[in-house]
Amino acid sequence: MRTYRNLRVAERINQELSLLFSRDFDFGGAMVTVIEVIVDEKLLRAVVKLGIIPEERGPQVFFMIQKSQRDIQKKLTYLLHIRPMPHISFQIERVEEAAT
């Protein structure tokens, strides 16, 4: 069972990541959305599920995000003031899977 704090932290990470992706990244015509953020019970890890459209650009965009993961982690730590800040990892989720 996810606690209320986990849900609040997940929602804040979702909001800030969405803003970061729209403001600080140029994905070259691809659209990246944060579908879901899952934070574990101890607030040590967070899995961010991303939707990338068009899917053909998915691997390139995902590589770009993975390459910037350290910077993204630092920015989130600075913006959210959460202690401990969960370690962020990303996953691509196919858009059709997310819709169902």
ROZAKE-423350 format. One line per 2 residues: number of its first residue (from 1); their letters; for each residue x, z, y of C-alpha. Coordinates in pm, whole numbers, plus 50000, padded with zeros to 5 digits. Layout:
NUM	a	X,Z,Y | ...
end
This chain:
1	mr	50000,50000,50000 | 50133,49905,50343
3	ty	50129,50182,50599 | 49995,50146,50948
5	rn	50346,50156,51095 | 50456,49867,50871
7	lr	50163,49662,50994 | 50242,49738,51360
9	va	50610,49652,51316 | 50518,49329,51134
11	er	50279,49231,51414 | 50540,49297,51686
13	in	50803,49095,51499 | 50549,48813,51459
15	qe	50470,48810,51832 | 50832,48821,51949
17	ls	50951,48558,51699 | 50672,48324,51803
19	ll	50781,48360,52165 | 51150,48317,52077
21	fs	51085,48000,51879 | 50873,47845,52154
23	rd	51101,47950,52441 | 51460,47941,52310
25	fd	51465,47674,52038 | 51434,47296,52041
27	fg	51337,47179,51696 | 51346,46810,51784
29	ga	50979,46729,51751 | 50901,46974,51471
31	mv	50655,47257,51516 | 50747,47598,51374
33	tv	50488,47872,51334 | 50524,48225,51204
35	ie	50261,48248,50933 | 50320,48603,50812
37	vi	50568,48887,50842 | 50597,49136,50556
39	vd	50787,49459,50623 | 50886,49686,50334
41	ek	50783,50053,50320 | 51115,50192,50445
43	ll	51129,49943,50736 | 51463,49808,50612
45	ra	51367,49448,50536 | 51123,49197,50679
47	vv	51036,48863,50524 | 50917,48605,50775
49	kl	50716,48316,50632 | 50742,48003,50843
51	gi	50528,47693,50858 | 50710,47376,50964
53	ip	50533,47056,51058 | 50618,46781,50967
55	ee	50733,46898,50627 | 51001,46627,50609
57	rg	51191,46809,50886 | 51156,47143,50707
59	pq	51505,47162,50553 | 51680,47066,50879
61	vf	51479,47311,51088 | 51518,47587,50828
63	fm	51896,47534,50829 | 51894,47562,51209
65	iq	51701,47890,51191 | 51927,48027,50916
67	ks	52232,47940,51125 | 52087,48134,51419
69	qr	51966,48427,51208 | 52225,48668,51348
71	di	52134,48586,51708 | 51764,48613,51630
73	qk	51824,48955,51472 | 52013,49074,51782
75	kl	51745,48950,52020 | 51469,49118,51820
77	ty	51662,49444,51810 | 51703,49431,52188
79	ll	51341,49334,52258 | 51158,49561,52015
81	hi	51349,49892,52038 | 51260,49974,51677
83	rp	51483,50209,51483 | 51565,50115,51216
85	mp	51522,49747,51289 | 51434,49566,50965
87	hi	51679,49302,50844 | 51504,48967,50892
89	sf	51502,48697,50625 | 51315,48368,50647
91	qi	51115,48166,50396 | 50945,47830,50432
93	er	50584,47830,50327 | 50411,47501,50277
95	ve	50128,47450,50521 | 49877,47368,50246
97	ea	49959,47698,50069 | 49908,47896,50389
99	at	49568,47734,50455 | 49422,47843,50121
end
